[in-house]
Structure formats: C-alpha cells, structure tokens
Amino acid sequence: MTENFLDIEEIKNGVIILKNKALRSVLQVSSINFALKSEAEQKAIIYGFQNFLNSLDFPVQIVLASRRLKIDAYLKKLENLRDHQENDLLRIQTTEYLEFIKGLVELANIMKKTFYVSVPFSMIESVRDSLKDKIKNAIKPAPKIQFTPENFLRYREQLWQRVEHVSSGLSEIGLRVEALNSEQILELFYNLYNPQA
C-alpha cells in the first residue's frame, strides 16, 4: 500500500523515475569520525566540503537514516558458543561477555547511521528555451516532453555526469561513495517504510 503514496513510478538501471518523469540517483556515503581528526584535518575537511557545495549548480538532498543496531544474530552465535564450550572457564567468560553486550545494548541504545545523497535530474533542465519561449510557456504551458527510451538513456547519461561530480567531490574529503543499484534502492525504500522488518 505504501507504494500508492510514493512519487516513484519505476526503478530501473539504478535510476529512480518519478511520476513527473524526473530522475534520481541515490548514493550511499560513508562517514568520518570528525572528533578524532586533528584541528588541521578538521579545517581541511570543512573547507573541502564547502568547496564541494559551492561547486554544485544543482540541488542535492542529504539524508541520514538512523536505525537501532540489531545484534540478535551475534548474541545467538555467542549463546551457541557458550552452550557448546567444553572448557568451564571459557564458558564462564563467554557468559559474562554475553551479559555485558546485552547490558551495553540496552543501556546505550546503540544506533547505526547511514548517509545517503540523492542526485536529481529533470527533463525540463535539458530543454533550452529563449526568454520569449519561457514567458510564452508560463502563460500557456507547452505540451509535456515525451519520455521515450532514447530520451531516458540521454537523460540518464546527464544524471550520471552529476553523480560522478558528487562522487568526486565527496571522495576528495575522504568519504567513500557508492551509487546504489536498482535492487539496493528497492531494499532502501522497503527498509525506510517498514522499519520493523
């Protein structure tokens, strides 16, 4: 049912096609432990990020997804190790470690944070109108641009140029950037709209 409320028409070739035929690409971006950097490194990161933002001539959306860290599988593995441990001392140490980890997770509410950057491209951006045409279109809108497979390939190529620009700019400040493929995008949206899954 959620898909009825989303503005997404289709996801193909690692590209989100919105109902208005605009395109989006999603990049997953690593994080940096800024507090552990020296003052000089922190300044370099800030100036690098500032230069990256100033180099953009299109909007981007930066999203932070926070999820409670699930370690149930790890805890079960520890319980299995404890139950099959023949050495009494190792069994006691494994039990103590297991209790420590359970307590830490309950007390600290440990979160997993993932960063995403959405890179847009709209077909309207590819149309170059004169001032006269823009005024005319504002008064009486022109018919919609046709979304043919050839146009999709051309627009996707222009979107990938933006993706490469964003990836390059973020990589220069020490971040790892990965463009999500169609399957990863579907999984991302599924997890965003089904947080208990």
N, C-alpha and C positions, 0 to 999 in steps of 0.2 A: 504493500500500500504506500510506503514511503516514496516510491518512485513517481507516484502521481503528483507529488508536491515539489519534486526537484525540477530544476530548469534544464535538465540534461535530456537530450534526445537520443544520443548514441555515444558509445566509446569505441573508437577503432584506431588501430595503428598507434596506440599510445597518446591519442588526442581525444579530448572531450569535446563533443559537438553539442552546443546548447540549442535550445528550441529556436532561438533567433538566428541560428547558423554561425554564431561567434565560436571561435575555437579557444581551447585552454589546454595547456600542458602543466603537469604537476611535477615539481622537483622535490625530492627528499634531500634535506640538508643536515649535515652533522652539526654538532655543537662544539663550542670551545669552552674550556674551564677558564674563564676570563680572570677569575680571582687568583689563579695560580701563576699568571703571567707577570713578568716584571713590569715596572712602570713604563719603560721604553717600548716593550712589546704591546702593552695595552694601548699606548698612544698610536702605535703603528696600525693596530687593528682598527681603532676608531677612525683614523684618517683614511685607511683603506676602504672601510665601509662607507664613509662619507663620499669618497671619490666614486665608488660603485653606484651609490644612489644618484649622485649628480650626473653620471654618465647615461642614466636611463632617460629615454624620450617616450616611454610608455609606462603605464601603471603596472605594478605587481602587487600581489597580495601575499603577505607573510602570515602563516598560520602556525600556532603552537598547539599541539594535541597532547594533553596530559591524561595518562591512564594510571590507575593503581597497579603497581607491579604485581603480577601473578607469579608466584613461585611454587604453586601446588605440586607440579611435576617434580621439582627439585626436592621438596620435602618428602614426597613419596619415595624418591630414589634413596634419600637418607634413611628413611624408615626401613626400606628393604635391605640396605647395607647393615643397619643395626641388627635387624632380625636374623640375618644370615652370618653375623660375625661370631666366630668361634672363640676369639680371644676376649676374655671378660673385661680387661682394661680398655681395649679398643671399643667394646660395646658401650661401656660407661661413658667414654669420651664422645662417642658418636651421639649418644642420648643427650648429653649436656650441650653439645653443639647444636643439635636439632632444636632443643628447647630455647637456646639463645637466639637462633634465627627466627623462630616463631614469635618470641617476645619482641625482637627488634622490629619485625614487620608490623606487628600490632601497635607498638608504641610509636614508631617513627612515621607510619603512613607513607611509605616509600613510593614515589611516583616515577613513571617512565615518561620522559618528554621527547616528542618527535617534532621536528620542524619541517614545514613544507612551504614552498614558494609556488604560487600559481602565476603562470605567464599567459597573458591574453593576446589574442589577435582577432580582430573583427574584419569581416569582408569589406565593410564600409571604409576602413582605413586604406584599402588598396585602390579605392576609386579616387581619382584626382579631378575635382571639379573646379571650374573657374568661379570667381566671386559671383558672377551673374547666375551661373547654374545653382550655386548654393542658395542664393536668395530665391530663385525660382522654385527649388525643391522645398524650401522652408514654407512657401505659400501653398504649393501643390506638390506633395511628395511624389517622387518618381516611382515607377513600379519596382518591386523587390528584385534584388540581384539574384540571378539563377545560381543554384548550388549544384553544379554538375560534378562528376568525378574528376574531371580535368581541373576545375576550379579548386576542388578540395586539395588536390595534390599541390597546386600552386600556392594556395593559402597555407597549407601545412609546411611547405618549404620556408615561407616567410616567418611562420611561427617558430620553426626550428632555428632560424637565424637569431631570433630573440632569446630562445632557450640557450643557445651557445654563448650569447653575450652575457646572460645572467650567470651561467655556469662558470664562465671565465672570470667574471668579476668576483664571485664568491670564492672561487678557488684561490685567487690571489691573496686572500686574507687567511688562508689556511683551512678552509672548510671543504669537506667532501660533498660533492653534489652528484645526485643520480636522478635522471629522468625516469619516472615511473612508466612501465608498460601498461597495456590495457588491463591485464589481469591484476596487477598491483593497484591500479586505480579503482577497479571494482572492489577489491578487498578493502582498500582505504575507506571508500564510501560505505561499504557494508559495516565496517567496524565503527565508523563515526555515528551511524544511525541505529546501530544495535550494540550499545556499549556493554551489555551484559553477556554478549556472545563470547 
